[in-house]
């Protein structure tokens, strides 16, 4: 249920964030925060009650992808030089590739290994997205936070963080493929 809620909240967040009025962008941030919290409670409740299902194991990372994709799509609208479309494309292609591998593994009844790096990547992306999206809300306002957000954006720190996120995302994808490709090869060899 919580993963489904996250999938529903992702496009609502995106639709509200791209509006020109600050009130809609601010509301979108609340929705993004609720969606991130559902991710935490989704895993916590599943472990607490030992209620993990194959459907839930598949749906949880898919819901994460919906939410992160929605967040990353907003970034070039804040500053396309620091958050270029090619970087967003790299992140999204990595996640699409890994999700395709997971679907294929589920279809073949193969259990794929998830590494700590993938979890660190997801947490880093969520923190980074919330920070940049928060900055994106306040750079277009006349409140006391506006100048701080503008200075942070102009400092290029967020651009360097974007590069680090892309590098971590690529590394975790390569590691994921490297660790799990042997499972597919072993199953193929067993069938031949």
C-alpha positions in Angstrom: 0.0 0.0 0.0 2.7 2.5 0.9 4.6 1.8 -2.3 1.4 2.4 -4.3 0.9 5.7 -2.4 4.4 6.7 -3.4 3.8 5.9 -7.0 0.6 8.1 -6.9 2.3 11.0 -5.1 5.3 11.2 -7.5 3.3 12.7 -10.5 1.3 14.9 -8.1 4.6 16.3 -6.7 5.9 16.9 -10.3 2.8 18.6 -11.5 2.8 21.0 -8.5 6.5 21.7 -8.5 6.6 22.9 -12.1 4.0 25.6 -11.3 5.1 29.2 -11.2 3.4 30.0 -7.9 5.6 29.5 -4.9 2.6 28.1 -2.8 2.3 25.1 -5.2 6.0 24.5 -5.2 6.0 24.6 -1.4 3.1 22.2 -1.2 4.9 19.9 -3.6 7.8 19.7 -1.2 5.4 18.5 1.5 4.2 15.8 -0.8 7.8 14.8 -1.6 8.5 14.6 2.1 5.5 12.4 2.7 6.5 10.1 -0.2 10.0 9.8 1.2 8.6 8.9 4.7 6.4 6.2 3.1 9.5 4.7 1.7 11.1 4.4 5.2 7.9 3.0 6.8 7.3 0.6 3.9 10.6 -1.2 4.6 10.3 -0.8 8.4 6.8 -2.4 8.6 7.7 -5.2 6.2 10.7 -6.2 8.3 8.8 -5.7 11.6 5.9 -8.0 10.7 8.0 -10.2 8.3 5.5 -9.3 5.7 7.8 -9.2 2.6 6.1 -10.4 -0.5 7.6 -10.8 -4.0 5.1 -8.1 -5.2 6.3 -5.8 -2.5 10.0 -6.5 -3.1 9.4 -5.5 -6.8 7.1 -2.6 -6.2 9.2 -0.8 -3.5 12.2 0.0 -5.7 9.8 0.8 -8.6 8.1 3.4 -6.4 11.5 4.8 -5.5 12.2 5.2 -9.2 9.0 7.0 -9.8 9.7 9.4 -7.0 13.4 10.0 -7.9 12.6 10.4 -11.6 10.0 13.0 -10.8 12.5 14.9 -8.6 15.4 14.7 -11.1 13.1 15.9 -13.9 12.6 19.2 -12.0 16.3 20.0 -11.5 17.1 21.4 -15.0 14.2 23.8 -14.6 16.1 25.2 -11.5 19.5 25.5 -13.3 20.2 23.6 -16.5 23.9 24.4 -16.3 24.4 22.7 -12.9 21.8 20.0 -13.4 22.1 19.2 -17.2 19.7 16.9 -18.9 22.5 14.5 -19.8 23.2 13.9 -16.1 19.5 13.2 -15.5 19.4 10.8 -18.5 22.4 8.9 -17.1 20.7 8.5 -13.7 17.4 7.4 -15.3 19.0 5.0 -17.8 20.9 3.3 -15.0 17.8 2.8 -12.9 15.8 1.6 -16.0 18.5 -0.9 -16.8 18.7 -2.2 -13.2 14.9 -2.4 -12.9 14.8 -4.3 -16.2 17.3 -6.8 -14.8 15.2 -7.2 -11.7 12.1 -7.9 -13.7 13.9 -10.4 -15.8 15.3 -12.0 -12.7 11.9 -12.2 -11.1 10.5 -13.7 -14.3 13.3 -16.4 -14.3 12.9 -17.0 -10.5 16.4 -15.7 -9.9 17.2 -13.9 -6.6 19.3 -10.9 -7.2 21.7 -9.5 -4.6 21.3 -5.9 -3.5 24.4 -4.2 -2.3 24.8 -1.6 0.4 26.0 0.8 -2.3 22.6 0.7 -3.9 21.0 1.7 -0.6 23.5 4.5 -0.1 22.8 5.7 -3.6 19.1 5.9 -3.0 19.5 7.7 0.3 22.1 10.1 -1.2 19.8 10.8 -4.1 16.8 11.5 -1.8 18.9 13.9 0.4 20.3 15.7 -2.6 16.9 16.0 -4.3 15.2 17.4 -1.3 18.0 20.0 -0.8 18.0 21.1 -4.4 14.2 21.1 -4.7 14.1 23.2 -1.5 16.5 25.7 -2.9 14.4 25.7 -6.1 11.4 26.8 -4.2 13.0 29.7 -2.3 15.2 31.2 -5.1 12.0 32.6 -6.6 10.6 34.2 -3.4 11.2 37.3 -1.4 11.6 35.7 2.0 14.7 35.7 4.2 15.8 32.2 2.9 15.9 33.5 -0.7 19.3 35.1 -0.5 20.9 32.0 1.1 19.4 29.7 -1.5 20.5 31.9 -4.3 24.1 32.1 -2.9 24.1 28.3 -2.5 23.0 27.8 -6.1 25.5 30.4 -7.4 28.4 28.8 -5.4 28.3 25.7 -7.7 28.4 23.4 -4.7 25.1 21.8 -5.8 26.6 21.3 -9.3 29.5 19.4 -7.8 27.1 17.4 -5.7 25.2 16.5 -8.8 28.4 15.2 -10.4 29.0 13.1 -7.2 25.5 11.7 -7.4 25.9 10.8 -11.1 29.3 9.1 -10.2 27.7 7.2 -7.3 24.7 6.2 -9.4 27.0 4.8 -12.2 29.3 3.0 -9.7 26.3 1.3 -8.0 24.9 0.3 -11.4 28.2 -1.2 -12.5 28.6 -3.0 -9.2 25.0 -4.3 -9.4 25.6 -5.7 -12.8 29.0 -7.1 -11.9 27.7 -8.9 -8.8 24.5 -10.3 -10.5 25.5 -11.1 -14.0 27.0 -14.4 -12.9 23.6 -15.5 -11.6 22.2 -15.1 -15.1 25.2 -16.8 -16.7 25.0 -19.7 -14.2 21.3 -20.2 -14.9 21.9 -20.1 -18.7 24.8 -22.6 -18.4 22.6 -24.9 -16.3 19.9 -24.9 -19.0 22.3 -25.8 -21.8 
